[in-house]
Amino acid sequence: MAGQRTRRIPEATVARLPVYLRILSERFDEGVTNMSSEELAEFAGLNAAKVRKDLSYLGSYGTRGVGYDVEFLVYQIRRELGLTHDWPVVIVGAGNLGQALAGSNGFGDRGFPVGGIVDIDPAKVGSVVGGVRVRHLDELAQVVQSRGISIGVVATPGAAAQAAADALVAAGITSLLNFAPTGISVPAGISVRKVDLAVELQILSYYVQRRATATGLRSVPGERRRGATA
């Protein structure tokens, strides 16, 4: 079993672990102590065989007729995802998006406190967002080193995203979360996750359109004419 815990987990499985964690945590808060793979699969929108395969990478196989111990499985997933301690993040960009990210409790409540936020706009530098004082981009390396930060968030306009990524990498950041509406290039060994809100909305529009079609609606309010730009 120890060997299985050190086995490399496929990226697709890693991407599903946070989904399982959210479901299990919610169910545990509701007083559920055991869940079968079938139940977890139903909540996650997957098949039970995939769930069992994913959890096997953690060395967790459940008990026939009983299922998985929810509390222990939450612990296993948190341990595998490195969530047994906090990982401070630094945000580049103190505009509307950066302020929203730093001002919300979403990062801190899940173990990713905002350890710094930087910008190049003199009007923003020195202000306080979410209890964190905005510092100039020139101080990025100092912020990263003083707080031991490994994760950087790009919250800039698209045109500034690559420069922000370059600055983060130069400061010692090894993992990037990119909210900018453009791709970025990074050296080998740097992990990047892109959050494209437009893509997510387009996926949702697919389901809206399907429901509209299923209910017999011929058009959707605000529907574009054929040939309109995407």
Secondary structure by P-SEA (a helix, b strand, c coil): ccccccccccaaaaaaaaaaaaaaaaaaaaccccccaaaaaaaacccaaaaaaaaaaaccccccccccaaaaaaaaaaaaacccbbbbbbbccccaaaaaaaaccccccccccccccccccccccccccccbbbbcccaaaaaaaaacccbbbbcccccaaaaaaaaaaaacccbbbbcccbbbbbcccbbbbbbbaaaaaaaaaaaaaaaaaaaccccccccccccccc
